[in-house]
Every structure is written in structure tokens, then in C-alpha cells.
Amino acid sequence: MGALVLYMVKYENNQKAAMLNNAPMRDRAAIHRKAIADFGGTPIAQYGSYGEYDMVYIYEMPDDVSVAANLHLTDSFGLAKYSKIVPLLNAGDFVRSMKAAAEVETEYSPATT
């Protein structure tokens, strides 16, 4: 399994205006699916939203470098006012990560006692 991510984006107002006035540019999910595939990724889900974010995507990429490359390209066009990416783990990997956190021997501690 590659890198599974949740990507949330808020578009710049001028970009949203351009989408309103240019029908082929309105379906951002279709455009993003192609860009994800261009980097060897697999789109899983895309949702339009309103409020803090305009679109939400869940997709898998071959690795973290492919995720970063896709975001560098997307960011370079200036479409987004801001965006956020969240790495995702499947439920089994999440449980294994909790087990590893519980079992690791470390000197790490909170700053307060």
C-alpha cells in the first residue's frame, strides 16, 4: 500500500469566479482525478463542500514523494487560498501504531510533571 491521504482545499475567490464563468473548469473533482492519476495515484473519494474548505479528496499515491510532487504542482498554479493534507492509516495499521507506541522503550516524556 502506498501513501493514503485526505486533502482539503479552499480555492482563491478569483479561481472560484473563473469556475463559475467557465463550465469545463467547474468539475474540479474530474480535473483532480486526472492529476492524481498522472502521478500514479488512485482517487478514492471526492466531495464538494462549503464553508472552510471547498473540496475534499481521499486518494492513494505510490509514495510520499508522489504526494509531495502532486501538491507542489497544484500549489504552483495558485488555485488554493489554503489547503491541508492529512496522512491516513487503515484501521489495522492504526491499531498496530497504537501497539508500537505502548510497547516502545523511550526516555521521551512530557515537559510538565
N, CA, C and O atoms as a GROMACS GRO file, in nm:
protein
  452
    1MET      N    1   0.084  -0.118   0.000
    1MET     CA    2   0.000   0.000   0.000
    1MET      C    3   0.088   0.124   0.000
    1MET      O    4   0.189   0.130   0.071
    2GLY      N    5   0.051   0.221  -0.079
    2GLY     CA    6   0.125   0.347  -0.086
    2GLY      C    7   0.081   0.443   0.023
    2GLY      O    8   0.043   0.401   0.132
    3ALA      N    9   0.088   0.570  -0.007
    3ALA     CA   10   0.050   0.675   0.087
    3ALA      C   11  -0.097   0.710   0.068
    3ALA      O   12  -0.139   0.751  -0.041
    4LEU      N   13  -0.174   0.693   0.171
    4LEU     CA   14  -0.317   0.725   0.169
    4LEU      C   15  -0.334   0.862   0.234
    4LEU      O   16  -0.284   0.885   0.344
    5VAL      N   17  -0.405   0.954   0.166
    5VAL     CA   18  -0.416   1.090   0.217
    5VAL      C   19  -0.557   1.146   0.206
    5VAL      O   20  -0.637   1.106   0.121
    6LEU      N   21  -0.584   1.240   0.295
    6LEU     CA   22  -0.702   1.324   0.290
    6LEU      C   23  -0.651   1.463   0.254
    6LEU      O   24  -0.564   1.517   0.323
    7TYR      N   25  -0.702   1.521   0.147
    7TYR     CA   26  -0.660   1.653   0.101
    7TYR      C   27  -0.782   1.745   0.100
    7TYR      O   28  -0.885   1.713   0.040
    8MET      N   29  -0.769   1.858   0.167
    8MET     CA   30  -0.878   1.956   0.173
    8MET      C   31  -0.827   2.088   0.114
    8MET      O   32  -0.714   2.129   0.143
    9VAL      N   33  -0.910   2.152   0.032
    9VAL     CA   34  -0.864   2.274  -0.035
    9VAL      C   35  -0.972   2.382  -0.032
    9VAL      O   36  -1.090   2.354  -0.050
   10LYS      N   37  -0.928   2.503  -0.009
   10LYS     CA   38  -1.012   2.623  -0.019
   10LYS      C   39  -0.957   2.703  -0.137
   10LYS      O   40  -0.841   2.744  -0.136
   11TYR      N   41  -1.039   2.724  -0.238
   11TYR     CA   42  -0.994   2.794  -0.358
   11TYR      C   43  -0.990   2.945  -0.338
   11TYR      O   44  -1.067   3.001  -0.259
   12GLU      N   45  -0.899   3.008  -0.409
   12GLU     CA   46  -0.895   3.155  -0.413
   12GLU      C   47  -1.027   3.203  -0.474
   12GLU      O   48  -1.085   3.136  -0.559
   13ASN      N   49  -1.074   3.320  -0.430
   13ASN     CA   50  -1.201   3.372  -0.480
   13ASN      C   51  -1.199   3.394  -0.631
   13ASN      O   52  -1.299   3.367  -0.698
   14ASN      N   53  -1.087   3.442  -0.686
   14ASN     CA   54  -1.082   3.464  -0.831
   14ASN      C   55  -1.088   3.331  -0.907
   14ASN      O   56  -1.138   3.326  -1.020
   15GLN      N   57  -1.037   3.224  -0.846
   15GLN     CA   58  -1.044   3.092  -0.909
   15GLN      C   59  -1.187   3.040  -0.908
   15GLN      O   60  -1.233   2.981  -1.006
   16LYS      N   61  -1.259   3.062  -0.798
   16LYS     CA   62  -1.399   3.021  -0.792
   16LYS      C   63  -1.482   3.100  -0.894
   16LYS      O   64  -1.571   3.045  -0.957
   17ALA      N   65  -1.451   3.228  -0.909
   17ALA     CA   66  -1.522   3.310  -1.008
   17ALA      C   67  -1.496   3.256  -1.148
   17ALA      O   68  -1.587   3.249  -1.230
   18ALA      N   69  -1.372   3.217  -1.175
   18ALA     CA   70  -1.339   3.160  -1.306
   18ALA      C   71  -1.413   3.029  -1.329
   18ALA      O   72  -1.455   3.000  -1.441
   19MET      N   73  -1.429   2.949  -1.224
   19MET     CA   74  -1.504   2.824  -1.236
   19MET      C   75  -1.651   2.852  -1.269
   19MET      O   76  -1.712   2.780  -1.348
   20LEU      N   77  -1.706   2.955  -1.209
   20LEU     CA   78  -1.846   2.991  -1.238
   20LEU      C   79  -1.864   3.031  -1.383
   20LEU      O   80  -1.967   3.001  -1.444
   21ASN      N   81  -1.765   3.099  -1.439
   21ASN     CA   82  -1.775   3.152  -1.575
   21ASN      C   83  -1.721   3.059  -1.683
   21ASN      O   84  -1.731   3.091  -1.801
   22ASN      N   85  -1.663   2.945  -1.645
   22ASN     CA   86  -1.602   2.854  -1.741
   22ASN      C   87  -1.650   2.712  -1.707
   22ASN      O   88  -1.589   2.644  -1.625
   23ALA      N   89  -1.757   2.670  -1.770
   23ALA     CA   90  -1.821   2.542  -1.738
   23ALA      C   91  -1.725   2.423  -1.734
   23ALA      O   92  -1.737   2.341  -1.643
   24PRO      N   93  -1.630   2.408  -1.828
   24PRO     CA   94  -1.539   2.292  -1.822
   24PRO      C   95  -1.450   2.290  -1.696
   24PRO      O   96  -1.397   2.185  -1.660
   25MET      N   97  -1.433   2.404  -1.632
   25MET     CA   98  -1.349   2.412  -1.512
   25MET      C   99  -1.426   2.389  -1.383
   25MET      O  100  -1.366   2.385  -1.275
   26ARG      N  101  -1.556   2.374  -1.390
   26ARG     CA  102  -1.638   2.360  -1.269
   26ARG      C  103  -1.620   2.226  -1.200
   26ARG      O  104  -1.623   2.219  -1.077
   27ASP      N  105  -1.601   2.121  -1.276
   27ASP     CA  106  -1.588   1.988  -1.217
   27ASP      C  107  -1.444   1.966  -1.174
   27ASP      O  108  -1.368   1.896  -1.241
   28ARG      N  109  -1.407   2.025  -1.060
   28ARG     CA  110  -1.270   2.014  -1.011
   28ARG      C  111  -1.236   1.870  -0.973
   28ARG      O  112  -1.120   1.830  -0.983
   29ALA      N  113  -1.334   1.793  -0.930
   29ALA     CA  114  -1.307   1.654  -0.895
   29ALA      C  115  -1.254   1.577  -1.016
   29ALA      O  116  -1.160   1.498  -1.003
   30ALA      N  117  -1.312   1.599  -1.134
   30ALA     CA  118  -1.264   1.531  -1.255
   30ALA      C  119  -1.121   1.574  -1.288
   30ALA      O  120  -1.037   1.492  -1.326
   31ILE      N  121  -1.095   1.703  -1.274
   31ILE     CA  122  -0.961   1.756  -1.303
   31ILE      C  123  -0.859   1.699  -1.204
   31ILE      O  124  -0.749   1.661  -1.244
   32HIS      N  125  -0.896   1.693  -1.076
   32HIS     CA  126  -0.805   1.639  -0.975
   32HIS      C  127  -0.784   1.488  -0.992
   32HIS      O  128  -0.674   1.439  -0.971
   33ARG      N  129  -0.888   1.416  -1.031
   33ARG     CA  130  -0.871   1.271  -1.054
   33ARG      C  131  -0.764   1.248  -1.159
   33ARG      O  132  -0.681   1.158  -1.145
   34LYS      N  133  -0.766   1.327  -1.264
   34LYS     CA  134  -0.665   1.314  -1.370
   34LYS      C  135  -0.526   1.346  -1.316
   34LYS      O  136  -0.431   1.274  -1.344
   35ALA      N  137  -0.515   1.455  -1.239
   35ALA     CA  138  -0.384   1.493  -1.185
   35ALA      C  139  -0.330   1.386  -1.089
   35ALA      O  140  -0.211   1.357  -1.088
   36ILE      N  141  -0.418   1.329  -1.008
   36ILE     CA  142  -0.377   1.222  -0.917
   36ILE      C  143  -0.327   1.102  -0.996
   36ILE      O  144  -0.223   1.044  -0.964
   37ALA      N  145  -0.401   1.064  -1.100
   37ALA     CA  146  -0.361   0.951  -1.184
   37ALA      C  147  -0.230   0.979  -1.257
   37ALA      O  148  -0.150   0.888  -1.277
   38ASP      N  149  -0.207   1.105  -1.297
   38ASP     CA  150  -0.082   1.141  -1.366
   38ASP      C  151   0.040   1.112  -1.279
   38ASP      O  152   0.149   1.087  -1.332
   39PHE      N  153   0.025   1.114  -1.148
   39PHE     CA  154   0.134   1.085  -1.056
   39PHE      C  155   0.131   0.941  -1.006
   39PHE      O  156   0.200   0.907  -0.910
   40GLY      N  157   0.052   0.858  -1.071
   40GLY     CA  158   0.045   0.717  -1.035
   40GLY      C  159  -0.049   0.686  -0.921
   40GLY      O  160  -0.046   0.577  -0.864
   41GLY      N  161  -0.133   0.783  -0.886
   41GLY     CA  162  -0.224   0.766  -0.774
   41GLY      C  163  -0.360   0.712  -0.813
   41GLY      O  164  -0.392   0.701  -0.932
   42THR      N  165  -0.438   0.678  -0.712
   42THR     CA  166  -0.573   0.627  -0.730
   42THR      C  167  -0.671   0.710  -0.648
   42THR      O  168  -0.664   0.709  -0.525
   43PRO      N  169  -0.761   0.782  -0.714
   43PRO     CA  170  -0.864   0.855  -0.639
   43PRO      C  171  -0.958   0.756  -0.571
   43PRO      O  172  -0.996   0.654  -0.629
   44ILE      N  173  -0.996   0.787  -0.448
   44ILE     CA  174  -1.088   0.702  -0.374
   44ILE      C  175  -1.223   0.772  -0.357
   44ILE      O  176  -1.327   0.711  -0.381
   45ALA      N  177  -1.220   0.898  -0.317
   45ALA     CA  178  -1.345   0.973  -0.298
   45ALA      C  179  -1.316   1.122  -0.314
   45ALA      O  180  -1.209   1.171  -0.277
   46GLN      N  181  -1.414   1.194  -0.368
   46GLN     CA  182  -1.406   1.340  -0.381
   46GLN      C  183  -1.542   1.396  -0.340
   46GLN      O  184  -1.647   1.345  -0.379
   47TYR      N  185  -1.536   1.502  -0.261
   47TYR     CA  186  -1.660   1.566  -0.217
   47TYR      C  187  -1.647   1.716  -0.228
   47TYR      O  188  -1.543   1.773  -0.193
   48GLY      N  189  -1.752   1.780  -0.275
   48GLY     CA  190  -1.761   1.925  -0.269
   48GLY      C  191  -1.811   1.963  -0.131
   48GLY      O  192  -1.883   1.886  -0.066
   49SER      N  193  -1.773   2.080  -0.085
   49SER     CA  194  -1.813   2.125   0.046
   49SER      C  195  -1.842   2.274   0.040
   49SER      O  196  -1.835   2.334  -0.067
   50TYR      N  197  -1.872   2.333   0.151
   50TYR     CA  198  -1.886   2.477   0.161
   50TYR      C  199  -1.846   2.514   0.302
   50TYR      O  200  -1.855   2.433   0.393
   51GLY      N  201  -1.803   2.637   0.318
   51GLY     CA  202  -1.752   2.678   0.448
   51GLY      C  203  -1.601   2.688   0.442
   51GLY      O  204  -1.546   2.751   0.352
   52GLU      N  205  -1.534   2.624   0.536
   52GLU     CA  206  -1.388   2.638   0.544
   52GLU      C  207  -1.316   2.581   0.422
   52GLU      O  208  -1.219   2.641   0.375
   53TYR      N  209  -1.361   2.468   0.370
   53TYR     CA  210  -1.299   2.406   0.252
   53TYR      C  211  -1.403   2.392   0.142
   53TYR      O  212  -1.522   2.375   0.168
   54ASP      N  213  -1.354   2.400   0.017
   54ASP     CA  214  -1.443   2.385  -0.099
   54ASP      C  215  -1.451   2.241  -0.149
   54ASP      O  216  -1.557   2.196  -0.192
   55MET      N  217  -1.339   2.170  -0.144
   55MET     CA  218  -1.333   2.032  -0.192
   55MET      C  219  -1.253   1.948  -0.094
   55MET      O  220  -1.162   1.997  -0.027
   56VAL      N  221  -1.290   1.820  -0.086
   56VAL     CA  222  -1.220   1.723  -0.003
   56VAL      C  223  -1.195   1.600  -0.089
   56VAL      O  224  -1.284   1.551  -0.158
   57TYR      N  225  -1.072   1.551  -0.084
   57TYR     CA  226  -1.032   1.435  -0.164
   57TYR      C  227  -0.968   1.331  -0.073
   57TYR      O  228  -0.895   1.365   0.020
   58ILE      N  229  -0.995   1.205  -0.100
   58ILE     CA  230  -0.922   1.095  -0.039
   58ILE      C  231  -0.863   1.017  -0.155
   58ILE      O  232  -0.933   0.977  -0.248
   59TYR      N  233  -0.732   0.995  -0.149
   59TYR     CA  234  -0.668   0.921  -0.257
   59TYR      C  235  -0.542   0.852  -0.208
   59TYR      O  236  -0.489   0.884  -0.102
   60GLU      N  237  -0.496   0.757  -0.288
   60GLU     CA  238  -0.374   0.684  -0.258
   60GLU      C  239  -0.271   0.717  -0.365
   60GLU      O  240  -0.301   0.720  -0.484
   61MET      N  241  -0.150   0.742  -0.320
   61MET     CA  242  -0.037   0.767  -0.411
   61MET      C  243   0.067   0.658  -0.389
   61MET      O  244   0.068   0.593  -0.284
   62PRO      N  245   0.156   0.638  -0.486
   62PRO     CA  246   0.256   0.532  -0.471
   62PRO      C  247   0.346   0.552  -0.348
   62PRO      O  248   0.386   0.455  -0.285
   63ASP      N  249   0.375   0.678  -0.313
   63ASP     CA  250   0.464   0.706  -0.200
   63ASP      C  251   0.452   0.853  -0.162
   63ASP      O  252   0.382   0.930  -0.227
   64ASP      N  253   0.522   0.892  -0.056
   64ASP     CA  254   0.517   1.030  -0.008
   64ASP      C  255   0.574   1.129  -0.108
   64ASP      O  256   0.528   1.243  -0.116
   65VAL      N  257   0.674   1.087  -0.184
   65VAL     CA  258   0.732   1.176  -0.286
   65VAL      C  259   0.628   1.210  -0.392
   65VAL      O  260   0.622   1.325  -0.436
   66SER      N  261   0.547   1.114  -0.432
   66SER     CA  262   0.441   1.140  -0.530
   66SER      C  263   0.335   1.234  -0.473
   66SER      O  264   0.283   1.320  -0.544
   67VAL      N  265   0.303   1.218  -0.345
   67VAL     CA  266   0.209   1.309  -0.280
   67VAL      C  267   0.264   1.451  -0.286
   67VAL      O  268   0.196   1.544  -0.329
   68ALA      N  269   0.390   1.466  -0.243
   68ALA     CA  270   0.452   1.599  -0.240
   68ALA      C  271   0.461   1.658  -0.380
   68ALA      O  272   0.433   1.777  -0.398
   69ALA      N  273   0.499   1.580  -0.479
   69ALA     CA  274   0.510   1.630  -0.616
   69ALA      C  275   0.375   1.679  -0.667
   69ALA      O  276   0.367   1.785  -0.730
   70ASN      N  277   0.270   1.602  -0.641
   70ASN     CA  278   0.136   1.642  -0.682
   70ASN      C  279   0.096   1.774  -0.616
   70ASN      O  280   0.039   1.861  -0.682
   71LEU      N  281   0.126   1.790  -0.488
   71LEU     CA  282   0.092   1.913  -0.417
   71LEU      C  283   0.177   2.032  -0.462
   71LEU      O  284   0.128   2.144  -0.472
   72HIS      N  285   0.306   2.006  -0.491
   72HIS     CA  286   0.391   2.115  -0.544
   72HIS      C  287   0.333   2.168  -0.674
   72HIS      O  288   0.325   2.289  -0.694
   73LEU      N  289   0.292   2.077  -0.762
   73LEU     CA  290   0.235   2.119  -0.889
   73LEU      C  291   0.105   2.195  -0.867
   73LEU      O  292   0.085   2.303  -0.923
   74THR      N  293   0.017   2.139  -0.786
   74THR     CA  294  -0.111   2.205  -0.758
   74THR      C  295  -0.090   2.343  -0.698
   74THR      O  296  -0.152   2.440  -0.742
   75ASP      N  297  -0.002   2.352  -0.599
   75ASP     CA  298   0.026   2.481  -0.534
   75ASP      C  299   0.085   2.583  -0.631
   75ASP      O  300   0.058   2.702  -0.619
   76SER      N  301   0.164   2.537  -0.726
   76SER     CA  302   0.232   2.629  -0.818
   76SER      C  303   0.135   2.705  -0.908
   76SER      O  304   0.171   2.809  -0.963
   77PHE      N  305   0.012   2.656  -0.923
   77PHE     CA  306  -0.086   2.724  -1.006
   77PHE      C  307  -0.162   2.834  -0.932
   77PHE      O  308  -0.234   2.912  -0.993
   78GLY      N  309  -0.146   2.840  -0.800
   78GLY     CA  310  -0.212   2.944  -0.721
   78GLY      C  311  -0.363   2.930  -0.713
   78GLY      O  312  -0.433   3.030  -0.695
   79LEU      N  313  -0.414   2.809  -0.726
   79LEU     CA  314  -0.559   2.788  -0.720
   79LEU      C  315  -0.613   2.799  -0.578
   79LEU      O  316  -0.726   2.842  -0.558
   80ALA      N  317  -0.532   2.759  -0.482
   80ALA     CA  318  -0.580   2.747  -0.345
   80ALA      C  319  -0.545   2.867  -0.259
   80ALA      O  320  -0.432   2.917  -0.263
   81LYS      N  321  -0.641   2.911  -0.182
   81LYS     CA  322  -0.616   3.010  -0.078
   81LYS      C  323  -0.536   2.941   0.032
   81LYS      O  324  -0.440   2.997   0.085
   82TYR      N  325  -0.576   2.817   0.064
   82TYR     CA  326  -0.502   2.732   0.155
   82TYR      C  327  -0.550   2.589   0.136
   82TYR      O  328  -0.656   2.564   0.080
   83SER      N  329  -0.470   2.498   0.184
   83SER     CA  330  -0.506   2.356   0.176
   83SER      C  331  -0.445   2.284   0.295
   83SER      O  332  -0.359   2.337   0.365
   84LYS      N  333  -0.492   2.164   0.315
   84LYS     CA  334  -0.442   2.082   0.425
   84LYS      C  335  -0.440   1.938   0.380
   84LYS      O  336  -0.533   1.890   0.315
   85ILE      N  337  -0.333   1.870   0.413
   85ILE     CA  338  -0.324   1.727   0.381
   85ILE      C  339  -0.305   1.650   0.512
   85ILE      O  340  -0.228   1.690   0.599
   86VAL      N  341  -0.376   1.540   0.523
   86VAL     CA  342  -0.372   1.457   0.643
   86VAL      C  343  -0.336   1.315   0.599
   86VAL      O  344  -0.411   1.254   0.523
   87PRO      N  345  -0.222   1.261   0.646
   87PRO     CA  346  -0.192   1.121   0.616
   87PRO      C  347  -0.294   1.031   0.685
   87PRO      O  348  -0.335   1.058   0.798
   88LEU      N  349  -0.335   0.927   0.618
   88LEU     CA  350  -0.434   0.835   0.673
   88LEU      C  351  -0.376   0.696   0.689
   88LEU      O  352  -0.290   0.654   0.611
   89LEU      N  353  -0.423   0.625   0.791
   89LEU     CA  354  -0.388   0.485   0.812
   89LEU      C  355  -0.516   0.404   0.808
   89LEU      O  356  -0.620   0.449   0.854
   90ASN      N  357  -0.507   0.283   0.753
   90ASN     CA  358  -0.625   0.197   0.764
   90ASN      C  359  -0.638   0.154   0.910
   90ASN      O  360  -0.544   0.172   0.988
   91ALA      N  361  -0.751   0.099   0.946
   91ALA     CA  362  -0.778   0.067   1.086
   91ALA      C  363  -0.675  -0.029   1.146
   91ALA      O  364  -0.634  -0.013   1.260
   92GLY      N  365  -0.634  -0.128   1.069
   92GLY     CA  366  -0.535  -0.224   1.118
   92GLY      C  367  -0.400  -0.159   1.146
   92GLY      O  368  -0.337  -0.185   1.248
   93ASP      N  369  -0.356  -0.073   1.054
   93ASP     CA  370  -0.230  -0.002   1.075
   93ASP      C  371  -0.239   0.093   1.194
   93ASP      O  372  -0.142   0.111   1.267
   94PHE      N  373  -0.356   0.155   1.213
   94PHE     CA  374  -0.374   0.243   1.328
   94PHE      C  375  -0.359   0.164   1.458
   94PHE      O  376  -0.292   0.210   1.551
   95VAL      N  377  -0.422   0.047   1.466
   95VAL     CA  378  -0.411  -0.037   1.585
   95VAL      C  379  -0.266  -0.079   1.607
   95VAL      O  380  -0.218  -0.076   1.720
   96ARG      N  381  -0.195  -0.118   1.500
   96ARG     CA  382  -0.054  -0.156   1.512
   96ARG      C  383   0.030  -0.038   1.560
   96ARG      O  384   0.125  -0.056   1.636
   97SER      N  385  -0.004   0.084   1.515
   97SER     CA  386   0.073   0.201   1.560
   97SER      C  387   0.048   0.227   1.709
   97SER      O  388   0.140   0.267   1.780
   98MET      N  389  -0.073   0.205   1.756
   98MET     CA  390  -0.102   0.221   1.899
   98MET      C  391  -0.025   0.118   1.981
   98MET      O  392   0.028   0.149   2.088
   99LYS      N  393  -0.019  -0.005   1.931
   99LYS     CA  394   0.055  -0.111   1.999
   99LYS      C  395   0.203  -0.075   2.006
   99LYS      O  396   0.266  -0.091   2.110
  100ALA      N  397   0.259  -0.027   1.895
  100ALA     CA  398   0.401   0.012   1.892
  100ALA      C  399   0.427   0.126   1.990
  100ALA      O  400   0.529   0.126   2.058
  101ALA      N  401   0.336   0.223   1.997
  101ALA     CA  402   0.352   0.335   2.090
  101ALA      C  403   0.350   0.287   2.234
  101ALA      O  404   0.423   0.340   2.318
  102ALA      N  405   0.267   0.187   2.264
  102ALA     CA  406   0.256   0.136   2.400
  102ALA      C  407   0.378   0.052   2.440
  102ALA      O  408   0.412   0.044   2.558
  103GLU      N  409   0.442  -0.010   2.342
  103GLU     CA  410   0.549  -0.105   2.372
  103GLU      C  411   0.690  -0.048   2.359
  103GLU      O  412   0.784  -0.109   2.411
  104VAL      N  413   0.708   0.063   2.293
  104VAL     CA  414   0.843   0.113   2.270
  104VAL      C  415   0.906   0.162   2.401
  104VAL      O  416   0.839   0.226   2.483
  105GLU      N  417   1.032   0.132   2.419
  105GLU     CA  418   1.106   0.181   2.534
  105GLU      C  419   1.169   0.314   2.494
  105GLU      O  420   1.245   0.321   2.398
  106THR      N  421   1.136   0.420   2.569
  106THR     CA  422   1.186   0.552   2.534
  106THR      C  423   1.203   0.636   2.659
  106THR      O  424   1.140   0.611   2.762
  107GLU      N  425   1.288   0.735   2.649
  107GLU     CA  426   1.308   0.833   2.756
  107GLU      C  427   1.221   0.956   2.732
  107GLU      O  428   1.224   1.050   2.812
  108TYR      N  429   1.146   0.956   2.625
  108TYR     CA  430   1.061   1.069   2.591
  108TYR      C  431   0.956   1.090   2.699
  108TYR      O  432   0.896   0.994   2.748
  109SER      N  433   0.934   1.217   2.737
  109SER     CA  434   0.836   1.246   2.841
  109SER      C  435   0.778   1.384   2.817
  109SER      O  436   0.833   1.462   2.740
  110PRO      N  437   0.666   1.414   2.883
  110PRO     CA  438   0.609   1.549   2.868
  110PRO      C  439   0.699   1.652   2.934
  110PRO      O  440   0.782   1.618   3.019
  111ALA      N  441   0.683   1.777   2.896
  111ALA     CA  442   0.764   1.885   2.952
  111ALA      C  443   0.722   1.916   3.096
  111ALA      O  444   0.804   1.962   3.175
  112THR      N  445   0.596   1.891   3.129
  112THR     CA  446   0.548   1.915   3.265
  112THR      C  447   0.543   1.784   3.342
  112THR      O  448   0.529   1.676   3.283
  113THR      N  449   0.556   1.793   3.470
  113THR     CA  450   0.550   1.670   3.552
  113THR      C  451   0.427   1.669   3.639
  113THR      O  452   0.406   1.574   3.714
   0.00000   0.00000   0.00000
